[in-house]
Amino acid sequence: MRLDHSFTVPATPDEAWKLFQDLRRVAPCMPGATLDTLDGDAFTGRVKVKVGAVQMSYRGEGTVTRDEAGRSMILDLSGSEMRGAGTAAARVVAGLAADPAGTLVRVRTELDITGRPAQFGRGIMAEVGDRIVQQFAARLEELLRAPDRSTTTGGTSTTPLRAAAESDAVDLGAAVLPVLLRKAAVPAAAVVVAVVLVGALRRRSR
């Protein structure tokens, strides 16, 4: 499944590129995500998602490949449910370009997912992705406007990075429900029309 998204951040491409290379600061901006370890270009982490009363937690790992000249990066991710048989794998390609509002970020995701979330089609997954990207962009903007409080040094850390502040589960139900209702609106309207027509025909037959 391929998903395409874009958003802008209020920073120059150089400033945005510098921030995007710092996974310690960027990872907490992703709803539901917790970065556990970072070792060079490899990392491990968890993602919590919630649909109604059902909560799913994924544990996984990934690598990042950067293209300094093109201001782009590739994230190769894989994970599995901590309590379930579901799996997820993704290749995320993010590119930065100058924009009148600051920097335009284009994100292309190739997603392969199994288990309970796989029941949702591409349309719903795209809408869910849109909402998550909007939250991510808003948190990035807050981060760019705030002073840099990073105190880490060096490029390698294999200890938990957010042990004291676990990320809340991202609620997919809030994003999925409106889509499901819209998809159900046409069939429901058709049923109502059919009932009205049948009632009218019965009255005429009398």
RASUL-V459292 format. One line per field, one symbol per residue. ss: DSSP state (2 for helix, 1 for strand, 0 for the rest). phi: phi as a letter, one per 40 degrees, with the letter a starting at -180 (. if undefined). psi: psi as a letter, one per 30 degrees, with the letter a starting at -180 (. if undefined). Layout:
# RASUL-V459292
ss = ???
phi = ???
psi = ???
This chain:
# RASUL-V459292
ss = 01111111100022222222002222222000111111100111111111100111111111111110000111111111100000111111111111100111111111111002222002222222222222222222222220000000000110000000000001102222222222222222222222222222222220
phi = .bbbaaabbcacdcccccccccccccdcccdgcbccbbbgcbababbbbbbgccbbbbbaaabbbbbcccfaabbbbaaaccbibcbaaabbbbbbacadchbcbbbbbbbbbbgcccccccdccccccdccccccccccccccccccbcbcbgbbabbdcbccacccccccdcccdcccccccccdccccccccccccccccccc
psi = kkkkllllkilleeeeeeeffifeeeeffjkfkkjeljjcgkllalkklkjbfkkkkkkalllkkkjeefhllkkjkkllkfilgklkkkjkjkkklkkffckkjkkkkjkjklaefffkaeeeeeeeeeeeeeeeeeeeeeeeflljgkglllgkkglkfhefikklkkjfefeeeeeeeeefeeeeeeeeeeeeeeeeeeeef.
